[in-house]
């Protein structure tokens, strides 16, 4: 899914040290041509800024 299509409540799947980690999207805000995405995971809460056309793996 493209970053600009994310909505709060969507779960993103990523890998860390060979293990799958799920990140719940809490908020998505436009910042110029990019988007700031706030996540919650077992590792805590954090945010990152991505280009709007970047892709992430959504858990289903």
Secondary structure, 3 states (H helix, E strand, C coil): CEHHHCCCCCEEEEEECCEEEEEEEEEEEEECCEEEEEEEECCEEEEEEEECCCECCECC
